[in-house]
């Protein structure tokens, strides 16, 4: 069983990091992993609309490319990585070795 306190702590740290990236790059979208629902929440900061994008099992980390065109999501439970096109929200799955 997953320790809920640890899970919430990780979510808060991930959220803080992503929000800092969004504000420092001036991006209009924020990406937050949701390990329990196996999704990534995409938040449009201009409208506060939220889109949930399904990804692999137990998404754990998010990284945004410097130009903001792609977001990479590492999934700890399914041992893979998804990239999300930030303009279209189309997913591409990548295998990990």
DRENMARTI-254464 format. One record per residue (C-alpha): residue number from 0; residue in three letters; z, x, y. Coordinates in steps of 0.05 Angstrom, whole numbers, plus 5000, padded with zeros to 4 digits. Example, Ala and Ser with C-alpha at 12.3 -4.5 7.8 and 13.67 -1.06 7.14 Angstrom:
<nodes>
(0,"ala",(5156,5246,4910))
(1,"ser",(5143,5273,4979))
</nodes>
This chain:
<nodes>
(0,"unk",(5000,5000,5000))
(1,"unk",(4983,5024,5070))
(2,"unk",(5041,5040,5116))
(3,"unk",(5031,4989,5173))
(4,"unk",(5067,5031,5224))
(5,"unk",(5023,5091,5209))
(6,"unk",(4961,5047,5212))
(7,"unk",(4980,5018,5280))
(8,"unk",(4996,5087,5307))
(9,"unk",(4928,5113,5286))
(10,"unk",(4894,5052,5317))
(11,"unk",(4929,5063,5383))
(12,"unk",(4911,5137,5385))
(13,"unk",(4838,5121,5368))
(14,"unk",(4836,5067,5421))
(15,"unk",(4864,5113,5475))
(16,"unk",(4814,5168,5458))
(17,"unk",(4755,5120,5460))
(18,"unk",(4777,5088,5524))
(19,"unk",(4782,5157,5557))
(20,"unk",(4712,5174,5532))
(21,"unk",(4685,5109,5560))
(22,"unk",(4715,5118,5628))
(23,"unk",(4697,5192,5635))
(24,"unk",(4624,5180,5616))
(25,"unk",(4617,5115,5654))
(26,"unk",(4594,5079,5591))
(27,"unk",(4594,5003,5591))
(28,"unk",(4615,4997,5518))
(29,"unk",(4678,5016,5481))
(30,"unk",(4682,5025,5405))
(31,"unk",(4747,5015,5367))
(32,"unk",(4757,5021,5292))
(33,"unk",(4791,4964,5254))
(34,"unk",(4813,4993,5187))
(35,"unk",(4841,4927,5160))
(36,"unk",(4777,4887,5171))
(37,"unk",(4728,4945,5158))
(38,"unk",(4694,4934,5225))
(39,"unk",(4684,4967,5292))
(40,"unk",(4697,4925,5354))
(41,"unk",(4645,4937,5408))
(42,"unk",(4673,4916,5475))
(43,"unk",(4628,4906,5535))
(44,"unk",(4673,4928,5593))
(45,"unk",(4632,4891,5645))
(46,"unk",(4640,4823,5611))
(47,"unk",(4699,4835,5563))
(48,"unk",(4656,4807,5506))
(49,"unk",(4674,4833,5437))
(50,"unk",(4625,4843,5380))
(51,"unk",(4651,4863,5311))
(52,"unk",(4604,4906,5271))
(53,"unk",(4617,4913,5197))
(54,"unk",(4620,4985,5172))
(55,"unk",(4646,5020,5109))
(56,"unk",(4715,5015,5079))
(57,"unk",(4774,5037,5123))
(58,"unk",(4738,5062,5185))
(59,"unk",(4780,5117,5212))
(60,"unk",(4747,5156,5269))
(61,"unk",(4694,5145,5322))
(62,"unk",(4653,5196,5360))
(63,"unk",(4603,5183,5415))
(64,"unk",(4543,5229,5428))
(65,"unk",(4543,5261,5497))
(66,"unk",(4485,5218,5520))
(67,"unk",(4520,5155,5495))
(68,"unk",(4461,5132,5452))
(69,"unk",(4496,5137,5385))
(70,"unk",(4565,5124,5359))
(71,"unk",(4587,5155,5292))
(72,"unk",(4640,5120,5250))
(73,"unk",(4676,5158,5194))
(74,"unk",(4699,5114,5137))
(75,"unk",(4758,5143,5098))
(76,"unk",(4757,5091,5043))
(77,"unk",(4682,5094,5026))
(78,"unk",(4672,5168,5041))
(79,"unk",(4612,5157,5086))
(80,"unk",(4591,5156,5159))
(81,"unk",(4553,5103,5197))
(82,"unk",(4516,5114,5262))
(83,"unk",(4509,5056,5310))
(84,"unk",(4453,5053,5360))
(85,"unk",(4491,5036,5424))
(86,"unk",(4432,4996,5453))
(87,"unk",(4416,4953,5392))
(88,"unk",(4479,4959,5350))
(89,"unk",(4435,4974,5289))
(90,"unk",(4473,5012,5235))
(91,"unk",(4449,5071,5194))
(92,"unk",(4490,5095,5135))
(93,"unk",(4497,5169,5120))
(94,"unk",(4524,5199,5055))
(95,"unk",(4579,5251,5055))
(96,"unk",(4580,5308,5006))
</nodes>
